[in-house]
C-alpha cells in the first residue's frame, strides 16, 4: 500500500526551498556603498567618511565609492580621510563628478581606482595659507609632497606626477613644465594613469569595477551625526562664538543669572561637545578656556579695577578657543601655519567685537520695538503729570563727601550725612570704607569718585 504524502509537510518543504532560493539571490547581489563628499574638506568631512566606511563594513559591501566634488580644504583632515581609505579592507573607487582639487586630489589618489566624469579635473594640490591664499612655506610643501608621492606609490601610480601636483619647481618634460603644477582633465588623467576610465554615473563606476547588476546604496548618516557634522562646519563655529561672547557680555551687564548666561553656556556646549567627540578639542584646551573665564570672573566681581587677571583671562579664553579650532596635535603646533593661526585668532576677536555690538544694538532697538511691548513698560511719565527727571532729595548730596558703606563694583551704597544712599562709582572700583566724593547725579543714581 502506497504511503500518501502529508500536504502540510509538502507545503513546508516548498516554502523552505523558496526561502533558500530568495536568500541566495539577495546574498548574491553586489553592493556598492557610496560616500558623498561634495564640500570643502574639513572636520565634518573626515567624520562623515569614517562613519561611511564603518557602515559599509557592517553592510558587507563589495565596493566603496567616494562620490567626490571639492576644490580642497584642510590638509590634516584630507590626510585623515586618506588613512581611512588606505586601511579599508573593501575595494575603493572614487567618482570625480567635477573637481578633485588640492586635498581632493590626495583623497582620489588613495583609492584603488579613479573614475572621472567628462569635463572633470584633478590636481593643483599646493598647500596654501588659509588667510592669504598664497603658497605655504616649504616646510609644509615638503611634507605634503611626500604624502602625495608615497600615496601614489602605494597605489602603483607615477609618484612624480603626484608630486608635480604640489611642486611647480619639478620638471616633467612632455607632461608639465617648470613653473606650473599639474591639473589633469579627464582624458589627460586617463593618458597618464591617473584615471581608470570615464563614467557618467555611480552605476557605471560599479559595473566598471566588476560588479554585475550592482545595488548602489548611498550612505545616510543618522540625525545625531548630521547635527554633529553641522556644528563642526566653520561657519557654524563662528556663529557659536558669537553666541558665547554675546552671552558673556550680556551676563556681565545685567544683574543676576539670566538669558545671557544661558546663551553663553548653550553656545559653549554646542561648540566644545562636537569638537571634543571628534578629538579636535582636548582637555587642556577646554581647561585653558575655563581658566580664562574664571580669571575674567574674578576680575569683574572680586578684584577691584581691571588689570593682570582680566587681561590674562581674555588671553587664555582666546587661546583655548583657538587651539580647539586649529589642527594641532597635543601641544605641538608644528604643522599649523602662521596664516592659520592669525586667521583663527582674528576670527575669534572679530566675533567677540561683533557680539558686543549685536548685544548693544539689539538692546537699544528691541526695547523700544513693538515686539517688546508685552515685556517692557513703554509708557511715558510727563512733567505735567507730576513726574520729574531727578529725585530732588538727591540734589542735596552733590558736592558732599561720604564713605563707601559697601564695595562698589561699580554699584553699592555710601553713607553721607549719616544716611545710606544708592550710588555708582564713576570709574574703577571703590572698596568699603574708602572716602568718596559725590560728583553728580545720573538718572536716579549718585555718581561718586574716590575722595
C-alpha positions as CSV (number, residue, x, y, z in Angstrom):
1,X,0.0,0.0,0.0
2,X,1.5,3.4,-1.1
3,X,2.1,6.0,1.6
4,X,0.3,9.3,0.8
5,X,2.4,12.4,1.2
6,X,1.4,14.8,4.0
7,X,0.1,18.1,2.4
8,X,1.4,20.1,5.3
9,X,4.9,18.6,5.0
10,X,4.9,19.3,1.3
11,X,3.9,22.9,1.9
12,X,6.7,23.4,4.5
13,X,9.3,21.9,2.1
14,X,8.1,24.2,-0.8
15,X,8.4,27.4,1.3
16,X,11.8,26.3,2.6
17,X,13.1,25.9,-0.9
18,X,11.7,29.2,-1.9
19,X,13.2,31.0,1.1
20,X,16.6,29.4,0.4
21,X,16.4,30.4,-3.3
22,X,15.5,34.0,-2.4
23,X,18.2,34.3,0.3
24,X,20.8,33.1,-2.2
25,X,19.7,35.7,-4.7
26,X,19.8,38.5,-2.1
27,X,23.2,37.4,-0.9
28,X,24.5,37.1,-4.5
29,X,23.7,40.8,-5.1
30,X,26.7,43.0,-5.5
31,X,26.5,46.1,-3.2
32,X,28.3,49.3,-3.9
33,X,28.3,51.7,-0.9
34,X,28.6,55.4,-1.8
35,X,30.0,58.1,0.5
36,X,29.2,61.6,-0.7
37,X,32.0,64.2,-0.4
38,X,30.8,67.3,-2.1
39,X,32.1,70.2,0.0
40,X,35.2,71.8,1.4
41,X,37.2,69.2,3.3
42,X,37.0,69.9,7.0
43,X,36.3,68.2,10.3
44,X,32.8,67.1,9.4
45,X,34.0,65.6,6.1
46,X,36.5,63.4,7.9
47,X,33.9,62.3,10.4
48,X,31.4,61.6,7.6
49,X,33.9,59.4,5.6
50,X,34.9,57.4,8.7
51,X,31.3,56.6,9.6
52,X,30.6,55.7,5.9
53,X,33.4,53.1,5.9
54,X,32.1,51.7,9.3
55,X,28.6,51.4,7.8
56,X,30.0,49.8,4.6
57,X,31.9,47.2,6.7
58,X,28.7,46.4,8.7
59,X,26.7,46.1,5.5
60,X,29.3,43.7,4.0
61,X,29.6,46.0,0.9
62,X,31.6,44.7,-2.1
63,X,32.8,48.2,-3.0
64,X,33.0,51.7,-1.5
65,X,32.7,54.6,-4.0
66,X,33.7,58.1,-2.9
67,X,31.5,60.5,-4.8
68,X,33.8,63.5,-4.9
69,X,33.4,67.1,-5.9
70,X,35.7,69.5,-4.0
71,X,38.2,72.3,-4.6
72,X,40.1,71.2,-1.5
73,X,40.2,72.1,2.2
74,X,42.2,71.3,5.4
75,X,45.1,69.1,4.6
76,X,45.1,67.5,8.0
77,X,41.5,66.2,7.6
78,X,42.3,65.1,4.0
79,X,45.2,63.1,5.4
80,X,42.8,61.5,7.9
81,X,40.5,60.5,5.0
82,X,43.4,59.2,3.1
83,X,44.4,56.9,6.0
84,X,40.8,55.7,6.2
85,X,40.8,54.8,2.5
86,X,44.2,53.1,2.6
87,X,43.2,51.0,5.6
88,X,39.9,49.8,4.1
89,X,39.5,46.0,3.5
90,X,36.8,46.8,1.0
91,X,37.9,47.8,-2.6
92,X,37.6,51.5,-3.1
93,X,36.9,53.8,-6.1
94,X,36.4,57.5,-6.5
95,X,34.0,59.1,-8.9
96,X,35.1,62.6,-9.6
97,X,31.9,64.4,-10.6
98,X,33.6,67.7,-11.4
99,X,36.6,68.7,-9.3
100,X,39.2,66.9,-7.2
101,X,41.4,69.9,-6.4
102,X,44.1,70.1,-3.7
103,X,43.0,67.9,-0.8
104,X,40.5,66.2,-3.1
105,X,43.5,65.0,-5.3
106,X,45.1,63.2,-2.4
107,X,41.8,61.5,-1.5
108,X,41.4,60.4,-5.1
109,X,44.9,59.0,-5.4
110,X,44.4,57.0,-2.2
111,X,41.6,55.0,-3.8
112,X,42.2,51.7,-5.7
113,X,40.6,53.1,-8.9
114,X,39.8,56.6,-10.2
115,X,36.8,57.4,-12.5
116,X,36.0,60.8,-13.8
117,X,33.0,62.4,-15.4
118,X,33.6,64.0,-18.8
119,X,34.9,67.6,-18.2
120,X,36.1,66.8,-14.6
121,X,39.6,67.7,-13.3
122,X,42.2,66.5,-10.8
123,X,45.3,68.2,-9.4
124,X,46.6,71.6,-8.1
125,X,47.4,70.3,-4.7
126,X,49.8,73.0,-3.5
127,X,49.4,73.8,0.2
128,X,48.1,77.4,0.6
129,X,47.9,79.7,3.6
130,X,44.4,79.7,4.9
131,X,44.4,83.5,5.3
132,X,46.4,84.9,2.4
133,X,45.6,82.1,-0.1
134,X,49.3,82.2,-1.1
135,X,51.6,79.1,-1.1
136,X,52.6,78.0,2.4
137,X,56.3,77.8,3.4
138,X,58.4,75.0,2.0
139,X,58.3,73.0,5.3
140,X,54.6,72.3,4.7
141,X,55.1,71.8,0.9
142,X,57.8,69.3,1.6
143,X,55.6,67.2,3.9
144,X,52.7,67.4,1.5
145,X,54.8,66.3,-1.5
146,X,56.0,63.3,0.5
147,X,52.4,62.4,1.4
148,X,51.2,62.7,-2.3
149,X,54.3,60.8,-3.6
150,X,54.0,57.9,-1.1
151,X,50.2,57.6,-1.7
152,X,50.8,57.3,-5.4
153,X,53.5,54.7,-4.9
154,X,51.2,52.6,-2.7
155,X,48.6,52.5,-5.5
156,X,51.0,51.9,-8.3
157,X,50.7,55.3,-9.9
158,X,53.6,57.5,-11.1
159,X,54.8,59.3,-7.9
160,X,56.4,62.1,-9.8
161,X,53.1,63.2,-11.3
162,X,51.6,63.2,-7.8
163,X,54.5,65.3,-6.5
164,X,54.2,67.7,-9.5
165,X,50.6,68.4,-8.4
166,X,52.2,70.1,-5.5
167,X,55.7,71.3,-6.6
168,X,55.9,73.7,-9.5
169,X,59.7,73.5,-9.5
170,X,59.7,69.9,-10.5
171,X,60.3,69.4,-14.3
172,X,58.3,66.6,-16.1
173,X,59.2,67.0,-19.8
174,X,56.2,66.3,-22.0
175,X,53.8,66.4,-19.1
176,X,54.2,69.7,-17.3
177,X,57.0,72.3,-17.4
178,X,58.7,74.1,-14.5
179,X,56.6,76.9,-13.1
180,X,53.3,75.1,-13.2
181,X,51.6,72.4,-11.1
182,X,49.6,69.6,-12.7
183,X,45.9,69.8,-13.2
184,X,44.6,67.0,-15.4
185,X,41.4,66.9,-17.4
186,X,39.6,63.5,-17.7
187,X,41.4,62.5,-20.9
188,X,44.8,63.6,-19.7
189,X,44.3,61.7,-16.4
190,X,43.5,58.6,-18.4
191,X,46.5,59.1,-20.6
192,X,48.9,59.4,-17.7
193,X,47.4,56.6,-15.5
194,X,45.6,58.9,-13.0
195,X,42.1,57.8,-14.2
196,X,40.9,54.3,-14.9
197,X,38.1,55.5,-17.2
198,X,35.4,58.0,-17.9
199,X,32.0,57.4,-16.3
200,X,28.6,59.3,-16.2
201,X,27.1,57.7,-13.1
202,X,27.8,55.8,-10.0
203,X,26.2,52.7,-11.6
204,X,28.7,52.8,-14.4
205,X,31.6,53.0,-11.9
206,X,30.3,50.0,-10.0
207,X,30.0,48.0,-13.3
208,X,33.5,49.1,-14.4
209,X,34.8,47.8,-11.0
210,X,33.5,44.3,-11.9
211,X,30.1,44.2,-10.1
212,X,27.3,42.6,-12.0
213,X,23.9,44.2,-11.6
214,X,25.1,46.2,-8.6
215,X,22.9,47.6,-6.0
216,X,24.1,51.2,-5.4
217,X,23.4,52.4,-1.8
218,X,24.3,56.0,-0.7
219,X,25.4,56.2,3.0
220,X,22.9,58.3,5.0
221,X,24.2,59.4,8.5
222,X,21.8,59.5,11.5
223,X,20.1,62.6,12.7
224,X,22.6,62.9,15.6
225,X,25.5,62.5,13.1
226,X,24.0,65.2,10.8
227,X,23.7,67.5,13.8
228,X,27.4,67.0,14.9
229,X,28.6,67.4,11.3
230,X,26.6,70.6,11.0
231,X,28.1,72.0,14.3
232,X,31.6,71.2,13.1
233,X,31.2,73.4,10.0
234,X,33.5,76.5,10.2
235,X,30.6,78.9,9.5
236,X,28.5,77.4,12.3
237,X,31.5,77.5,14.7
238,X,31.8,81.3,14.1
239,X,28.1,81.8,14.9
240,X,28.6,79.8,18.1
241,X,31.5,82.1,19.0
242,X,29.1,85.0,18.5
243,X,26.6,83.4,21.0
244,X,29.3,82.6,23.5
245,X,30.8,86.1,23.7
246,X,27.4,87.8,23.3
247,X,26.0,85.8,26.2
248,X,29.0,86.5,28.4
249,X,28.8,90.3,27.7
250,X,25.1,90.4,28.3
251,X,25.5,88.4,31.6
252,X,28.2,90.9,32.8
253,X,26.0,93.9,32.0
254,X,22.8,92.5,33.7
255,X,22.2,91.6,37.3
256,X,21.7,88.1,38.4
257,X,21.8,85.0,36.2
258,X,19.6,85.1,33.1
259,X,19.4,84.9,29.4
260,X,23.0,86.0,28.8
261,X,24.4,83.2,31.0
262,X,22.1,80.5,29.5
263,X,23.0,81.7,26.0
264,X,26.8,81.5,26.7
265,X,26.5,78.0,28.3
266,X,24.5,76.7,25.4
267,X,27.0,78.2,22.9
268,X,29.9,76.7,24.8
269,X,28.2,73.2,24.9
270,X,27.4,73.3,21.2
271,X,30.9,74.4,20.3
272,X,33.1,72.2,22.5
273,X,30.9,69.0,22.6
274,X,31.3,68.0,18.9
275,X,34.9,69.2,18.8
276,X,35.7,67.0,21.9
277,X,33.8,64.0,20.5
278,X,35.9,64.2,17.3
279,X,39.2,64.6,19.2
280,X,39.6,68.2,17.9
281,X,39.3,69.8,21.3
282,X,41.4,68.3,24.1
283,X,41.0,68.6,27.8
284,X,43.8,71.1,28.1
285,X,42.2,73.4,25.5
286,X,38.8,73.3,27.3
287,X,40.6,73.8,30.6
288,X,42.5,76.8,29.2
289,X,39.3,78.4,28.1
290,X,37.7,77.6,31.5
291,X,40.6,79.1,33.4
292,X,40.3,82.2,31.2
293,X,36.7,82.6,32.1
294,X,37.5,82.1,35.8
295,X,40.1,84.8,35.8
296,X,37.8,87.2,33.9
297,X,35.1,86.5,36.5
298,X,37.4,87.2,39.4
299,X,38.5,90.5,37.7
300,X,34.9,91.6,37.3
301,X,33.3,90.5,40.6
302,X,36.2,90.3,43.1
303,X,39.3,92.2,42.2
304,X,38.9,96.0,42.1
305,X,40.0,97.7,38.8
306,X,40.9,96.0,35.6
307,X,44.4,94.6,35.4
308,X,46.5,91.5,35.0
309,X,43.8,89.0,35.9
310,X,41.4,90.4,33.3
311,X,43.9,90.7,30.5
312,X,45.3,87.2,31.2
313,X,41.7,85.8,31.4
314,X,40.9,87.2,27.9
315,X,44.1,85.9,26.5
316,X,43.6,82.4,27.9
317,X,40.0,82.2,26.7
318,X,41.1,83.2,23.2
319,X,43.9,80.7,23.2
320,X,41.7,77.9,24.4
321,X,39.1,78.5,21.7
322,X,41.8,79.0,19.1
323,X,43.6,75.8,20.0
324,X,40.3,73.9,19.7
325,X,39.9,75.2,16.2
326,X,43.4,74.6,14.9
327,X,45.0,71.3,13.6
328,X,47.5,70.9,16.4
329,X,48.5,67.6,17.8
330,X,48.5,67.8,21.6
331,X,50.6,70.9,22.5
332,X,52.5,70.6,19.2
333,X,51.7,73.3,16.6
334,X,54.5,72.2,14.2
335,X,52.3,72.0,11.1
336,X,50.0,74.9,11.9
337,X,50.9,77.7,9.5
338,X,51.2,81.3,10.8
339,X,48.4,82.3,8.5
340,X,46.0,79.7,10.0
341,X,47.0,80.9,13.5
342,X,46.4,84.5,12.7
343,X,43.2,83.7,10.8
344,X,41.8,81.7,13.8
345,X,42.7,84.4,16.4
346,X,41.3,87.2,14.2
347,X,38.1,85.2,13.7
348,X,37.7,84.9,17.5
349,X,38.4,88.6,18.1
350,X,36.1,89.7,15.3
351,X,33.3,87.5,16.7
352,X,33.9,88.9,20.2
353,X,33.6,92.5,19.0
354,X,30.6,91.6,16.8
355,X,28.9,90.0,19.8
356,X,29.2,93.2,21.9
357,X,27.9,95.3,19.0
358,X,25.0,93.0,18.5
359,X,24.0,93.0,22.2
360,X,24.2,96.8,22.3
361,X,22.2,97.4,19.1
362,X,19.6,94.7,20.0
363,X,19.2,96.1,23.5
364,X,18.8,99.6,22.1
365,X,16.2,98.9,19.4
366,X,14.5,95.8,20.8
367,X,13.4,97.5,24.0
368,X,11.7,100.3,22.0
369,X,10.1,97.9,19.5
370,X,6.5,96.6,19.4
371,X,7.9,93.1,19.9
372,X,9.0,94.1,23.4
373,X,5.6,95.7,24.3
374,X,4.3,92.8,26.4
375,X,7.5,92.7,28.5
376,X,8.7,96.3,28.7
377,X,6.8,99.2,30.1
378,X,6.8,101.7,27.3
379,X,4.6,104.3,29.0
380,X,5.8,107.9,29.4
381,X,6.0,110.0,32.5
382,X,5.2,113.6,31.6
383,X,6.2,116.5,33.8
384,X,2.6,117.8,33.6
385,X,1.5,114.7,35.5
386,X,3.8,115.5,38.3
387,X,6.9,113.5,37.3
388,X,10.4,115.0,37.5
389,X,13.6,113.7,36.0
390,X,15.5,113.7,39.3
391,X,14.8,113.0,42.9
392,X,15.1,116.5,44.4
393,X,16.3,115.0,47.7
394,X,19.5,113.6,45.9
395,X,20.4,117.1,44.7
396,X,21.4,117.9,48.3
397,X,24.2,115.3,48.3
398,X,26.0,116.6,45.2
399,X,29.4,118.0,46.2
400,X,29.4,116.4,49.6
401,X,31.9,113.8,50.9
402,X,31.0,110.5,52.4
403,X,32.3,106.9,52.8
404,X,31.6,103.7,50.9
405,X,29.3,101.5,53.0
406,X,29.8,98.5,50.7
407,X,32.3,97.6,48.0
408,X,31.2,99.4,44.8
409,X,31.7,97.2,41.7
410,X,30.6,99.6,40.4
411,X,27.3,100.0,42.3
412,X,26.8,99.9,46.0
413,X,25.9,102.1,49.0
414,X,27.5,105.2,50.5
415,X,27.0,107.0,53.8
416,X,26.5,110.7,53.5
417,X,25.4,112.9,56.5
418,X,24.6,109.7,58.3
419,X,22.2,108.5,55.6
420,X,22.8,105.4,53.4
421,X,22.2,106.1,49.7
422,X,22.5,104.1,46.5
423,X,25.5,105.2,44.4
424,X,27.7,104.2,41.5
425,X,31.4,104.5,41.0
426,X,32.3,106.9,38.1
427,X,35.3,104.8,37.3
428,X,37.0,101.7,38.6
429,X,36.0,100.0,41.9
430,X,35.7,101.5,45.4
431,X,36.3,99.4,48.4
432,X,34.2,99.5,51.6
433,X,35.4,102.2,54.0
434,X,37.1,104.4,51.4
435,X,36.2,108.1,51.3
436,X,34.1,109.2,48.3
437,X,33.1,112.5,46.8
438,X,29.6,112.8,45.2
439,X,30.3,114.3,41.8
440,X,26.9,114.3,40.1
441,X,23.5,112.6,39.5
442,X,22.9,110.3,36.6
443,X,19.3,109.3,36.2
444,X,18.4,108.3,39.8
445,X,21.9,107.4,40.9
446,X,24.5,109.4,42.7
447,X,27.8,109.2,40.8
448,X,30.8,109.2,43.1
449,X,34.6,109.0,42.8
450,X,37.3,108.4,45.4
451,X,37.8,111.5,47.5
